[in-house]
Amino acid sequence: MRRISIFGATGSIGQSTIDLIRREKELYDIVALTGGANIAQLAADAIELKAQLAVTAYGDKLPELRAALAGTGIEVAAGAIALAEAANRPADWVMSAIVGAAGLKPGLVALEQGATLALANKESLVTAGPLLMQTAKKHQARILPVDSEHSAVFQALNGEDIKTVKRVILTASGGAFRDWPLEQLAEATAAQAMKHPNWSMGARITIDSASMFNKALEVIEAKEFFDLRSDQIEVLVHPESLVHAFVGFCDGALMAHVGAPDMRHAIGYALNWPHRRPLPVEMLDLASQGQLNFQSPNLQKYPALRLARVVMEQGGLSGTVFNAAKERALDYFIAGQIGFCDMSSVVETVLDDLCATTDLIDVDVTLDNVQHIDLIAREAIDALVVHGDLKLVIRG
Ligand code: NDP
């Protein structure tokens, strides 16, 4: 039996992972399931899958979790340290599907104990790519991409020499505002941004798709994961969301991965790797689909894509600043305190300021440095949004 842990089990990716696992429960021994506020889901899944341990990220939710699992023999725990301890339990395959930089530590710990890490949590690679990749190498652990575009690239690279790759093209649906004119975007609300045309995902990534911050993170993720240069990674808007990525080789060949917009494709590939097994996904009928469309993204409409280039060219911890500033700006947008277009403006201001005044470029990408800079970037967004003044940030 394969020992499996799922971090972020109650979320969109976590639930799709559980959907695949529950079809063949006899193959898996569930070590740990983790969630946040959704205790009912966490407890129900822990009972159904006979997990050894259930962890909520929030200490104040522990009594509720304990009550829900009383008498089941399932261990319970709460908080960030408990999440890291859960990742330290021996497992063969670990799904990293916590949303945000909070997913970094459990992912690192899982790699340190040699697990195969199925990585949906792109923020880990953006905030600390070199640290994650070096940790995997040091402990002979493997990271398998779960983001659909990166899974597509990974599959297209199967058996190929990475040195023959000229370019990688990530596709983007264009999100909820794909057909909105630029002038209207300033008025866009979080509720409107949450209406994704093709994919069903968690709230935060859905809004990030509308702003293309999600694609910006993915471009950086591709650089880190496949060790590419910024100029080798392109983005194309592809409204049908059927081609997930292309890999272009030195002989001009373009290899594409085509599949329904269903994350169980990429999750299932990572779960079954290095084999392919049947998955409960739609088999595409391309004749009835008729046509596939591709367009270059409008960088005025999606400034996050331009910022991703700045981050890649700067290197160091600018990815940490970018991700943390983006996460905090998104909090303010969801709370209705800043507008849709303000998100990229405040992230750009903080990125410029911190990169000019802090030694971000030459500093080592250690967990301590990442966590320190992450905090500063969040405080900088707070200072900018709440007080309109970046100088109010206390720099350590
Ligand atoms: P969701 O918001 O649906 O789920 C997030 C999960 O993380 C939930 O289990 C949530 O718990 C938990 N969580 C939230 N905050 C914390 C925290 N501070 N500490 C620990 N756990 C926490 O997100 P998605 O499933 O959509 O996305 C998960 C990750 O996968 C993200 O990094 C995203 O970018 C990536 N991804 C998602 C895709 C998708 O289709 N959804 C596609 C590709 C990548 P609870 O809900 O109980 O509060």
Residues whose N, C-alpha, C, O or C-beta is under 5 A from the ligand:
A	BS01	NDP	G8 A9 T10 G11 S12 I13 G14 T34 G35 G36 A37 N38 A57 A97 I98 V99 G100 A102 A120 N121 K122 E123 V146 D147 S148 S200 M201 G202 A203 I205 M263
